[in-house]
Amino acid sequence: MEKGLTTRKIVTAGVLGAIAILLGVTRLGFIPVPTAAGNATIMHVPAIIGGVMQGPFVGLVIGLIFGVSSFLDATIPLFKDPLVAIVPRLFIGVTAYLAYRSLKGVNEITAIGVAGFIGAITNTLLVLLIAVIRGYIAPGVAVTIALTNGIPEAIVSVIITLAIVVAWKKLDHGTNKKSKISGEL
């Protein structure tokens, strides 16, 4: 991975940030569910992909874009609080990157999947933790949301992250083809 801020990292952050905004503005990133949370989301996936593909800084920037978009488009008091809407989202791509980096030497496919799961769970747990600390929801409600929304969101995140990153990197179990997009093996 290239060090510093490169054109590729800027473009990746811009494109994935735009996708995160698009998912929020069009509501395509929200999946209605009959739970206390009201919606499951896939809006965190661009931050995960950015972290895996271009490192923690790009993941953080995309998470910031997601968080600010969530804050500006908030329809419930919980997400009108920047500590809930923005701060947790900063860590999505960073934790996804750390998970990916720690496992990619063992098995890259597994590393990508685990990164998708960790990034999604980071979003869920930090949003819920701050929401409980700030008094927006009770701890029992947070646990229910984590189980009913967080786990399914994490599973969907694994599937989407694997599909996109594997295609982007053109990983096909052992061949050493260089990706034209990412410039990596």
Residue frames relative to the residue before (quaternion, step in Angstrom):
aa qw qx qy qz dx dy dz
M 1.0000 0.0000 0.0000 0.0000 0.00 0.00 0.00
E 0.4875 -0.6778 0.4748 0.2784 3.54 -0.97 0.93
K 0.4029 -0.7002 0.5377 0.2414 3.55 -1.10 0.74
G 0.7841 0.3387 -0.2392 0.4617 3.56 -1.18 0.56
L 0.6289 -0.5282 0.4244 0.3813 3.49 -1.39 -0.03
T 0.0557 -0.8141 0.5777 -0.0209 3.56 -0.48 1.22
T 0.6703 -0.4660 0.3812 0.4339 3.54 -1.30 0.21
R 0.6324 0.5419 -0.3272 0.4465 3.57 0.97 -0.85
K 0.6767 0.4859 -0.3009 0.4641 3.59 0.89 -0.87
I 0.6393 0.5204 -0.3238 0.4644 3.58 1.00 -0.79
V 0.6720 0.4881 -0.2919 0.4743 3.58 0.91 -0.93
T 0.6431 0.5178 -0.3260 0.4605 3.59 0.92 -0.86
A 0.6581 0.5022 -0.3081 0.4688 3.59 0.91 -0.92
G 0.6629 0.5142 -0.3046 0.4510 3.59 0.95 -0.84
V 0.6877 0.4782 -0.2857 0.4656 3.57 0.84 -0.97
L 0.7083 0.4426 -0.2735 0.4771 3.59 0.81 -0.95
G 0.6016 0.5405 -0.3496 0.4729 3.59 1.14 -0.60
A 0.6436 0.5108 -0.3113 0.4774 3.58 1.02 -0.82
I 0.6309 0.5183 -0.3317 0.4725 3.58 1.02 -0.75
A 0.6321 0.5222 -0.3338 0.4652 3.61 0.98 -0.81
I 0.6547 0.4947 -0.3130 0.4781 3.61 0.95 -0.84
L 0.6436 0.5323 -0.3132 0.4520 3.58 0.94 -0.92
L 0.6432 0.5219 -0.3204 0.4597 3.58 0.95 -0.85
G 0.6955 0.4709 -0.2725 0.4693 3.58 1.04 -0.75
V 0.6963 0.4900 -0.2787 0.4442 3.56 0.81 -1.01
T 0.7302 0.4051 -0.2327 0.4985 3.59 0.96 -0.84
R 0.3977 -0.7267 0.4469 0.3377 3.57 1.33 -0.27
L 0.3888 0.7226 -0.4814 0.3082 3.60 1.25 0.28
G 0.6611 0.5247 -0.2966 0.4468 3.56 1.20 -0.49
F 0.6700 0.4599 -0.2894 0.5058 3.56 1.31 -0.02
I 0.1427 -0.7751 0.6131 0.0553 3.53 -0.88 0.99
P 0.3572 -0.7547 0.5019 0.2255 3.63 -0.41 1.16
V 0.0306 0.7797 -0.6231 0.0527 3.55 -0.94 0.97
P 0.4572 -0.7023 0.4731 0.2719 3.61 -1.02 0.72
T 0.4328 0.6664 -0.4905 0.3577 3.59 0.59 1.16
A 0.7326 -0.4144 0.3048 0.4458 3.57 -1.32 0.04
A 0.6554 0.5192 -0.3184 0.4466 3.60 1.08 -0.62
G 0.4027 -0.7418 0.4538 0.2857 3.59 1.10 -0.57
N 0.8054 0.0196 0.0234 0.5919 3.58 1.01 -0.82
A 0.2582 -0.6645 0.6676 0.2148 3.49 -1.27 0.56
T 0.1968 -0.8157 0.5365 0.0901 3.59 -1.04 0.58
I 0.1916 -0.7343 0.6336 0.1502 3.53 -1.32 0.44
M 0.3624 0.7748 -0.4571 0.2439 3.59 1.28 0.23
H 0.6204 0.5589 -0.3366 0.4353 3.59 1.20 -0.38
V 0.5140 0.6930 -0.4011 0.3077 3.60 1.20 -0.47
P 0.6364 0.5168 -0.3694 0.4377 3.69 0.86 -0.67
A 0.6330 0.5192 -0.3389 0.4635 3.62 1.04 -0.69
I 0.6272 0.5258 -0.3293 0.4708 3.58 1.05 -0.76
I 0.6724 0.4941 -0.2931 0.4667 3.56 0.84 -0.98
G 0.6435 0.5242 -0.3185 0.4579 3.59 0.97 -0.81
G 0.6565 0.5106 -0.3062 0.4633 3.58 0.98 -0.84
V 0.6749 0.4874 -0.2894 0.4724 3.56 0.94 -0.91
M 0.7446 0.4448 -0.2310 0.4409 3.58 0.81 -1.01
Q 0.8466 0.1579 -0.0338 0.5071 3.59 0.90 -0.87
G 0.6764 -0.5402 0.2859 0.4110 3.59 1.19 0.24
P 0.7394 -0.4757 0.2728 0.3907 3.53 -1.34 0.27
F 0.6342 0.5366 -0.3541 0.4295 3.61 0.98 -0.69
V 0.6555 0.4883 -0.3084 0.4866 3.59 0.94 -0.88
G 0.6348 0.5226 -0.3278 0.4652 3.61 0.98 -0.78
L 0.6437 0.5148 -0.3110 0.4732 3.58 1.03 -0.81
V 0.6548 0.5126 -0.3175 0.4558 3.61 0.89 -0.89
I 0.6716 0.4775 -0.3006 0.4801 3.59 0.90 -0.88
G 0.6186 0.5292 -0.3345 0.4748 3.59 1.06 -0.71
L 0.6261 0.5252 -0.3263 0.4750 3.59 1.06 -0.77
I 0.6449 0.5102 -0.3167 0.4727 3.58 0.93 -0.89
F 0.6416 0.5154 -0.3086 0.4770 3.59 0.96 -0.89
G 0.6877 0.4987 -0.2850 0.4439 3.58 0.84 -0.98
V 0.6649 0.4856 -0.3046 0.4789 3.59 0.90 -0.89
S 0.6338 0.5222 -0.3253 0.4688 3.58 1.00 -0.82
S 0.6466 0.5150 -0.3050 0.4729 3.57 0.97 -0.87
F 0.6521 0.5186 -0.2973 0.4663 3.57 0.99 -0.87
L 0.7063 0.4707 -0.2669 0.4564 3.59 0.85 -0.97
D 0.7388 0.3873 -0.2128 0.5088 3.59 1.11 -0.68
A 0.3309 0.7922 -0.4707 0.2034 3.60 1.27 0.13
T 0.1631 -0.7846 0.5936 0.0746 3.53 -1.01 0.90
I 0.7302 0.3044 -0.2173 0.5717 3.59 1.28 -0.12
P 0.6504 -0.5650 0.3405 0.3765 3.61 -1.07 0.72
L 0.5641 0.6246 -0.3759 0.3878 3.58 1.04 -0.75
F 0.7837 0.3313 -0.1694 0.4974 3.59 0.81 -0.99
K 0.5281 0.5790 -0.4293 0.4489 3.58 1.28 0.23
D 0.5803 0.5297 -0.3584 0.5042 3.54 1.38 0.00
P 0.3956 -0.7518 0.4678 0.2437 3.63 -0.50 1.10
L 0.5873 0.5692 -0.3808 0.4315 3.60 1.13 -0.46
V 0.6930 0.4308 -0.2626 0.5150 3.57 1.15 -0.60
A 0.7393 0.4538 -0.2344 0.4387 3.57 0.84 -1.00
I 0.7933 0.3367 -0.1611 0.4810 3.60 0.94 -0.82
V 0.6910 0.5349 -0.3125 0.3725 3.59 0.60 -1.12
P 0.6894 0.4717 -0.3262 0.4425 3.68 0.71 -0.87
R 0.6405 0.5654 -0.3202 0.4093 3.57 1.06 -0.76
L 0.5498 0.6200 -0.3847 0.4065 3.59 1.22 -0.42
F 0.7261 0.4700 -0.2295 0.4464 3.57 1.11 -0.67
I 0.4565 0.7136 -0.4414 0.2958 3.61 1.24 -0.27
G 0.7486 0.4041 -0.2195 0.4776 3.58 0.63 -1.13
V 0.6121 0.5571 -0.3454 0.4424 3.57 1.12 -0.67
T 0.7026 0.4407 -0.2804 0.4832 3.60 0.82 -0.93
A 0.6015 0.5441 -0.3580 0.4626 3.59 1.10 -0.66
Y 0.6453 0.5183 -0.3130 0.4658 3.58 0.96 -0.87
L 0.6711 0.5054 -0.3032 0.4497 3.58 0.86 -0.94
A 0.6406 0.5077 -0.3203 0.4788 3.59 1.02 -0.80
Y 0.6600 0.5098 -0.3009 0.4626 3.57 0.91 -0.95
R 0.6843 0.5000 -0.2882 0.4458 3.57 0.81 -1.01
S 0.6843 0.4982 -0.2971 0.4419 3.58 0.95 -0.81
L 0.7753 0.3598 -0.1846 0.4852 3.61 1.11 -0.56
K 0.5247 0.6866 -0.4166 0.2824 3.61 1.14 -0.41
G 0.6121 0.5508 -0.3508 0.4459 3.60 1.16 -0.44
V 0.6398 0.5091 -0.3121 0.4838 3.56 1.22 -0.49
N 0.7374 -0.2365 0.2079 0.5975 3.56 0.80 -1.11
E 0.3832 -0.7737 0.4548 0.2184 3.58 -0.41 1.20
I 0.6232 0.5333 -0.3494 0.4529 3.60 0.98 -0.73
T 0.6544 0.4968 -0.3005 0.4844 3.57 0.93 -0.91
A 0.6364 0.5439 -0.3215 0.4425 3.58 0.97 -0.89
I 0.6537 0.5030 -0.3097 0.4730 3.59 0.97 -0.84
G 0.6643 0.5078 -0.2994 0.4596 3.59 0.91 -0.89
V 0.6612 0.4899 -0.3018 0.4813 3.57 0.92 -0.90
A 0.6180 0.5399 -0.3413 0.4583 3.60 1.02 -0.76
G 0.6401 0.5231 -0.3198 0.4630 3.59 0.99 -0.81
F 0.6664 0.4986 -0.2897 0.4726 3.55 0.97 -0.89
I 0.6866 0.4916 -0.2860 0.4529 3.59 0.81 -1.01
G 0.6422 0.5248 -0.3266 0.4533 3.60 0.95 -0.82
A 0.6748 0.4912 -0.2914 0.4675 3.57 0.92 -0.91
I 0.6705 0.4892 -0.2973 0.4719 3.58 0.91 -0.89
T 0.5850 0.5615 -0.3665 0.4562 3.59 1.09 -0.66
N 0.6481 0.5148 -0.3110 0.4672 3.57 0.91 -0.94
T 0.6948 0.4913 -0.2798 0.4445 3.57 0.73 -1.07
L 0.7316 0.4539 -0.2610 0.4367 3.57 0.68 -1.09
L 0.6846 0.4766 -0.3077 0.4577 3.61 0.90 -0.81
V 0.6228 0.5151 -0.3475 0.4755 3.61 0.99 -0.74
L 0.6954 0.4734 -0.2834 0.4604 3.59 0.83 -0.95
L 0.6340 0.5323 -0.3353 0.4498 3.59 0.95 -0.81
I 0.6895 0.4580 -0.2848 0.4834 3.58 0.85 -0.94
A 0.6222 0.5385 -0.3431 0.4530 3.61 1.03 -0.72
V 0.6512 0.4879 -0.3137 0.4894 3.60 1.02 -0.74
I 0.6592 0.5143 -0.3127 0.4507 3.60 0.87 -0.94
R 0.7212 0.4344 -0.2348 0.4859 3.58 1.01 -0.86
G 0.5347 -0.6876 0.3659 0.3276 3.60 1.31 0.07
Y 0.4194 0.7177 -0.4668 0.3018 3.61 1.16 0.32
I 0.7978 0.0561 -0.0191 0.6000 3.58 1.06 -0.71
A 0.5231 -0.6221 0.4871 0.3196 3.54 -1.25 0.51
P 0.6438 -0.5448 0.3668 0.3926 3.60 -1.12 0.56
G 0.6457 0.5284 -0.3277 0.4432 3.61 0.98 -0.77
V 0.6329 0.5125 -0.3214 0.4832 3.57 1.06 -0.76
A 0.6308 0.5394 -0.3286 0.4507 3.58 1.00 -0.81
V 0.6507 0.5031 -0.3166 0.4724 3.59 0.96 -0.82
T 0.6394 0.5222 -0.3217 0.4638 3.58 0.97 -0.83
I 0.6572 0.4977 -0.3044 0.4772 3.59 0.93 -0.90
A 0.6371 0.5360 -0.3319 0.4434 3.59 0.93 -0.87
L 0.7120 0.4510 -0.2581 0.4722 3.57 0.94 -0.86
T 0.7538 0.4164 -0.2282 0.4543 3.58 0.82 -0.95
N 0.7624 0.3030 -0.1801 0.5427 3.59 1.12 -0.61
G 0.6811 0.5478 -0.2984 0.3833 3.55 0.82 -1.03
I 0.6889 0.4731 -0.2901 0.4663 3.57 0.85 -0.93
P 0.6739 0.4648 -0.3220 0.4755 3.65 0.82 -0.82
E 0.6200 0.5331 -0.3422 0.4629 3.62 1.02 -0.75
A 0.6552 0.5146 -0.3112 0.4573 3.58 0.97 -0.85
I 0.6481 0.5123 -0.3182 0.4650 3.59 0.98 -0.80
V 0.6527 0.4937 -0.3079 0.4852 3.58 0.96 -0.87
S 0.6257 0.5479 -0.3245 0.4507 3.56 1.04 -0.79
V 0.6211 0.5325 -0.3337 0.4684 3.59 1.01 -0.81
I 0.6788 0.5012 -0.2938 0.4492 3.58 0.85 -0.98
I 0.6972 0.4635 -0.2804 0.4695 3.59 0.82 -0.98
T 0.6539 0.5158 -0.3164 0.4541 3.58 0.91 -0.90
L 0.6471 0.5094 -0.3192 0.4689 3.58 0.91 -0.87
A 0.6710 0.5136 -0.3088 0.4366 3.58 0.80 -0.99
I 0.7294 0.4379 -0.2526 0.4608 3.58 0.80 -0.97
V 0.7071 0.4623 -0.2864 0.4519 3.59 0.76 -0.97
V 0.6406 0.5104 -0.3368 0.4644 3.60 0.93 -0.80
A 0.6570 0.4905 -0.3139 0.4788 3.60 0.93 -0.83
W 0.6480 0.5291 -0.3133 0.4495 3.57 0.97 -0.88
K 0.7469 0.3784 -0.2065 0.5063 3.55 0.89 -0.92
K 0.3002 -0.7759 0.4890 0.2623 3.56 1.31 -0.28
L 0.2117 0.7747 -0.5559 0.2145 3.53 0.84 1.02
D 0.1467 0.7825 -0.6002 0.0776 3.55 -0.76 0.93
H 0.7390 -0.5123 0.2407 0.3653 3.45 0.34 1.45
G 0.8839 -0.1082 0.0074 0.4550 3.53 0.24 1.25
T 0.5912 0.5349 -0.4122 0.4409 3.61 1.10 -0.21
N 0.3217 -0.7596 0.5377 0.1743 3.55 -1.07 0.65
K 0.1961 0.7731 -0.5696 0.1984 3.55 0.77 1.04
K 0.3684 -0.7227 0.5417 0.2203 3.54 -0.98 0.84
S 0.4275 -0.7005 0.5113 0.2552 3.56 -0.88 0.96
K 0.4303 -0.6941 0.5170 0.2566 3.57 -0.94 0.88
I 0.6719 0.4937 -0.2952 0.4666 3.59 1.13 -0.60
S 0.8039 0.3166 -0.1735 0.4726 3.58 0.59 -1.06
G 0.3759 -0.7479 0.4754 0.2709 3.59 1.17 -0.42
E 0.6068 0.5434 -0.3479 0.4642 3.56 1.28 0.25
L 0.5657 -0.5663 0.4688 0.3734 3.52 -1.29 0.30
